[in-house]
Amino acid sequence: MSWSSGLVLRGSSRGGQVLLLGVIIVALLLLGSLVSLRRPSPKVVVVRDWLQPAQLLHTVRTAIAEASHDESRVRLYVQQYLSTIYTYNNSYKLNLPRTLNYSVSVGDNYYEVELTLEHYDQISLRIEWNYTILGEVEKGVEASITYRHVYRGPWGSITIYPNLRSSVKRTGMGSWRVLVPHLPYSLKDEFGIEIVIGG
């Protein structure tokens, strides 16, 4: 064998060249199959997150604030507000789950709305308060109030203690001392939700 210019051997067998060509073809086939495997194949994914049920509970909270302490009005406003948000859902593709059923309950010291949603367990908002009349003073009646909102959904249970709007002194988490001119007396929280004490 003799060497010519470059790296090509003279007189080398054709078998080696065929083998090299075969290796190149196999490498190209492997690369081609790898590319076809990595080609994106889009899939439709429906997002079911905590945000959508939370938005529905905030809508319910707004309806309660507008309705005051009247069960029939709370029921009417919840129905109207849910209808409105589902109109936005259709327009803006908010991915809100469909409400299959809901219930409204209003008592002397609570509001409660429960929603049964498609693809979710039941979610609910309960707003509750308790009060103790501490006694009469020169300017009115002094009372101790415990007040909270409880949100239940796919996230578990979250309790918040909104501020009350009145002549109040915060005495602890969700606990207030308030001076009211007379009983019964209505207070509103930071979301505009009315609570009645002494009624």
C-alpha positions in Angstrom: 0.0 0.0 0.0 1.2 3.4 -0.8 0.2 6.7 0.5 -1.0 9.5 -1.8 -1.9 13.1 -1.0 -4.3 13.4 1.9 -5.6 10.6 4.1 -7.0 8.3 1.5 -5.3 4.9 1.2 -4.7 3.7 -2.3 -5.8 0.2 -3.0 -8.1 0.0 0.1 -10.9 -2.3 -0.3 -14.3 -1.3 -1.5 -15.7 -3.2 1.5 -14.4 -0.5 3.9 -16.0 2.2 1.8 -19.3 0.4 1.8 -19.1 -0.1 5.6 -18.5 3.6 6.1 -21.4 4.5 3.8 -23.6 2.0 5.8 -22.6 3.6 9.1 -23.4 7.1 7.8 -26.8 5.9 6.6 -27.6 4.3 9.9 -26.5 7.5 11.8 -28.8 9.6 9.5 -31.7 7.2 10.1 -31.2 7.3 13.9 -31.1 11.1 13.8 -34.2 11.2 11.7 -36.1 9.0 14.1 -34.9 11.1 17.0 -36.2 14.2 15.4 -39.6 12.6 14.7 -39.8 11.6 18.4 -39.0 15.1 19.6 -41.6 16.7 17.3 -44.2 18.5 19.5 -47.6 17.0 19.6 -50.0 19.6 21.2 -52.5 18.3 23.7 -55.5 20.1 25.1 -55.2 20.6 28.9 -58.1 21.9 30.8 -56.8 23.9 33.7 -58.5 23.2 37.0 -56.8 25.3 39.6 -57.7 26.9 42.9 -58.1 30.3 41.3 -61.4 29.6 39.7 -63.2 28.3 42.8 -61.7 31.2 44.8 -63.1 33.7 42.2 -66.5 32.2 42.6 -66.4 32.6 46.4 -65.2 36.2 46.1 -68.2 36.8 43.8 -70.5 35.3 46.5 -68.9 37.5 49.1 -69.6 40.6 47.0 -73.3 39.5 46.6 -73.6 39.1 50.4 -72.2 42.6 50.9 -74.8 44.1 48.5 -77.7 42.2 49.9 -77.5 43.2 53.6 -78.8 40.8 56.2 -81.8 39.4 54.3 -81.8 35.8 53.2 -84.1 36.3 50.1 -82.0 39.2 49.0 -78.7 37.3 49.5 -80.2 34.4 47.5 -81.3 36.8 44.7 -77.9 38.6 44.6 -75.9 35.4 44.6 -78.0 34.1 41.6 -77.5 37.5 39.8 -73.8 37.8 40.5 -73.1 34.2 39.5 -75.0 34.7 36.3 -73.0 37.8 35.6 -69.6 36.1 36.2 -70.6 33.2 34.0 -71.3 35.7 31.2 -67.8 37.0 31.6 -66.6 33.4 31.7 -68.0 32.8 28.3 -66.6 36.1 26.9 -63.1 36.0 28.4 -62.5 32.2 28.7 -62.0 32.3 32.5 -62.3 28.5 32.8 -64.7 28.7 35.7 -66.3 25.4 36.6 -70.0 25.2 36.1 -72.1 25.6 39.3 -74.4 22.6 39.5 -76.2 23.7 42.6 -75.9 26.2 45.4 -77.5 26.8 48.8 -77.9 30.0 50.8 -78.4 30.2 54.6 -78.7 33.3 56.7 -79.1 33.3 60.5 -78.9 35.7 63.3 -75.1 35.5 63.4 -74.0 34.0 60.1 -74.2 33.9 56.3 -73.4 30.7 54.5 -73.3 29.9 50.8 -72.3 26.5 49.5 -71.6 25.8 45.8 -71.4 22.4 44.2 -69.1 22.7 41.1 -68.5 20.5 38.2 -65.2 18.6 38.6 -64.7 19.9 42.2 -65.9 19.1 45.6 -68.3 21.5 47.3 -66.9 25.0 48.1 -68.3 27.3 50.6 -68.1 30.7 52.3 -69.3 31.1 55.9 -69.3 34.5 57.6 -70.0 34.3 61.3 -69.9 36.4 64.4 -70.7 36.1 68.0 -71.1 38.9 70.5 -71.4 39.5 74.2 -73.0 42.6 75.7 -70.5 43.9 78.2 -72.7 46.7 79.6 -74.0 50.1 79.2 -71.8 53.2 79.3 -72.4 56.9 78.9 -72.3 56.9 75.1 -74.1 53.6 74.5 -73.6 49.9 74.8 -70.2 48.2 74.9 -70.0 44.8 73.3 -67.3 42.2 72.6 -67.4 40.7 69.0 -65.7 37.7 67.5 -65.9 37.9 63.7 -64.5 35.8 60.8 -64.8 34.5 57.2 -64.2 30.8 56.5 -63.4 29.9 52.9 -63.5 26.1 52.1 -62.4 24.8 48.7 -59.8 22.6 47.0 -57.1 24.4 49.1 -58.7 23.3 52.4 -60.1 25.8 54.8 -58.8 29.4 55.1 -60.1 31.7 57.9 -59.6 35.5 57.7 -60.5 38.1 60.2 -61.7 41.3 58.3 -61.6 44.7 60.0 -64.9 46.1 61.2 -65.9 49.7 60.5 -67.0 51.4 63.6 -65.8 52.7 66.9 -63.9 49.5 67.6 -60.8 48.3 69.4 -59.1 45.1 68.2 -58.5 42.8 71.1 -57.2 39.7 69.3 -57.3 37.7 66.1 -60.9 38.2 65.0 -61.9 39.7 68.4 -63.2 43.3 68.8 -64.5 45.5 71.5 -67.1 47.9 70.1 -69.1 50.8 71.4 -72.6 51.2 69.8 -75.2 53.9 70.4 -78.1 51.4 70.7 -79.2 47.8 70.2 -79.8 46.3 67.7 -77.0 47.9 65.7 -75.5 47.1 62.3 -71.8 47.2 61.5 -70.0 46.6 58.2 -66.6 44.9 57.6 -63.9 46.0 55.2 -65.8 44.2 52.4 -69.1 46.0 53.1 -70.7 42.9 54.7 -73.3 43.8 57.3 -73.4 42.2 60.7 -76.1 42.8 63.3 -75.5 42.8 67.0 -78.2 42.8 69.6 -80.9 41.8 67.2 
